[in-house]
Amino acid sequence: MMLQIPNVLTPDAVARLRAAIDAADWTDGNATSGFQSALAKQNRQLPENSTAAREAGAMILAALERNPLFIAAALPARIYPPLFNRYGVGDGFGDHIDNAIRQTPDGGRVRTDLSATLFLTDPDDYDGGELTIDDTYGVHQVKLGAGDLILYPASSLHRVEAITRGARVSSFFWIQSLVRDDARRALLFDMDMAIQRAGATLGQGDASIVSLTGAYHNLLRMWAQV
């Protein structure tokens, strides 16, 4: 399942975050790449142990906790601390699939069920830089507004097209979901959305809504891995 989540950060929050990270020291983006990724990747990255990265990452994590659409879609068990990259003219990242397991700075591990990119640059400020995702339903090019997020299976083949004008700044991270299987997670998301829509019409106390909610949670109990 691929899902766009709008307004994860407000324009004011984007401006505050950008002010903090733009003033920091950026390094070669291959600092966190595996061998194969390093062959295809050309960008700059904010060191993940820097004060700016930690503070900006905490701002994003707090916003995600307040976003019901993200919670419903991702069912997050663990989130890798957000990273930040910058693509300038000529930079890009060729076809690749994200590592299945990422080791966190504190020595823990996150199974990468989902990948997320949070756009931090207005799309009118740069040309190129589309996130191109190849999945079972075809090829999708994504270029969202500042503060908007794209969520997609980490097993998808994807790339960042070369920048031809301006610069693209984004945050990216991975989510270990309570429900590992993408099809099951998508089914639960569809059920959740249907329950919310029906509940708004019938009322949350309606017997059919109560029954559907119970079915949702029974499936989550069966499929959740904690």
N, C-alpha and C positions, 0 to 999 in steps of 0.2 A: 504494500500500500504506500502510495506517495501522497502527501498532503501538504498544502500551503496553509500556514497559520499566520494570519495578519496581525500586525500591531502587538507583537510580543514586547517591543519597546516603543514607548511614545517618542515623538520627535524631540522633546526636551531630554529624555533619557539617552537617546542616540547622540545628541549634541554633547552631553556631559561625558558619555563614555568615549566618544571620539576625541574630545579635548584631552582626556587622560592618556589614551593609548598613542595618539599621534605624536605627543611630545616625548614618548619613550624611545629607547634605543632598539632598533629592529635588526635581526640577524638573518643569515641564510635560512630559507625555509626547509632545507633538507636536514636540519638539526633533529627533526622527529621522524624522518622518513626511513622506511625499510630500503633494502638494496634496490629492488625493482622500481619502487616509487621514485627513488632519487634519480633514476635515469630519465624520468618523464617530467620532473617537477622543476619549475623555475619561478620562485617568488621570494618574498621576505616574510619573516614571521617574528612575532613578539615572543621572547623567551618565556617559557611557561612558568618559570620560577621568579619572574620579575614582579615587583610590587604592582605595577600597572596591570599586568595580566591577571594577577590574583584578585585585585579590586574590581576590575571590569568583569571578570568571570563570576564573582559573587553577585554582582548586579544582575547578570543574566540569569543565574540560577534562581535568584529571588523572584524574578519576573516569571520564570517558567513555573514555579510553584503556585503562582497566582493565576495561571492560565488554564482554565478548565478544558479547552480544546486540546492542548498539548497533553494534559494528564490523561484524557480519555483515549487519545490516539496512541500514545507511547506506553502507557501503564508502566512508568519508570520504576525500576528497582534501584539502579545506580546510574549516575551521569558522570561521564568523564569530565574533569574540569575544562571549561571552554578555552580553546586556543584561538589565536588571532593571526590572520594572514593579510598580506597586501600584494596585489598584482599590479605592476606598472606596465608601461608600454613594452610589448614584446614578451611579457611573462605569460605563462600558462601552465597547465598541468595535464599531461596526456592521459590516455585511457588507463584506468587502474581500478582495483577493488580494494577496499579498506581491509586492514588486518583484522582477523577474527577476534583477537584478544589484544587489549591495550593495557600496559602496566601504568598505573597512576603514580604521580610523584611521591605518594606516601607508601609505595610498595604494594598496593593492592592491585587487583585485576578487574577489568571490565570486559565482559563479553559484548562485542559490538553488534547487537541486533539491529540497531537503527543508526543512521547517520543524520546529522542536522547541520544546515548552514543558515546562519542568521546574517542577512545582508545589512551592512552598515554604511552603504554609499547610495545616494540617489541614482537611479539608473540613467538619468540624463547626463550625469557627470562623467560617464565613460562609455566607450564603444568596445564591443567584444565582451569577454569575461563571463559569458553565459555558462551556467552549470548544466552540462549535458548528461542526462541519465538514460541509460539503455536498459529497459526491463522487458518483461514478457509482453507488454502492451505496446512496445515501440520505443522510439527515441523522443525524449522530452527535453526541451531547452527552457531553463529557468533563469529569470532575471527579475528579482523582486525589489520592491521599495525598501528603503532604509527602515529597519525595525521589523521587517517581515521574515518569516522562517520557512524553510522547506524541510520536510521530514521524509525520509525514504529508507528502504532496506539497505543495510550496509553491504549486503552481498551483490548489489547492483554494480555493473560496470558504469563508470562515470568519468568525466573529465571537466576541466575548466578551459574554455576557449581562450586563445591569446588576446590580450588587450591591445587595441590599436589606437586608443586615445584615452587620456586620463588615467585614473587608478581606481581599483576596486578593493575595498577593505571589508572583511567579513570575519565573523566568528564561526568556528566549526567545532563539533564535538560529537560524541557517540553516547548512545543510551543502551544499557542492558535492561531489557523489558522483563516484567513479571511473566509475560507470555512470550516464549521464544519464537514460536511458529508465526510467520507473518499472516497466513490465511486465518488462523484462529484469532489473532489480534485484530484483523480487519473485521471479522464477524462480530467480535465484541464491541468494536467501535460503532459499527452500523446499528447494533442493538441499542447501545447507549444513546445514540442520536435519535433513534426512533422513539425510545422511551421518553426522552426529553420533549420531543415534538408532541407526542400524544398526551403527555402530562400537562403541557401548557394548555391544551384544549379541554381535556377531561378532568384535570385536577389530579394531584399526586396521590390522593386518597382513593381514587377509583380502583375498583377491584381488579380490573384488567391491567392497570399500571402496576399494582402491587405484585400481581402474578408474574408479569414480564420482568420486573426488577428482581424478583426471586430467581427466575430462570437465568438472568444475566449473572448474578452472583454465584449460582451453582456452577455455571460453566467456568467462571473465573477461579473458583475453588479447585475445579478439576485440572485446569490447565496451568495455573500459576506455579512458577518455580521460584522459591525463595531460599 
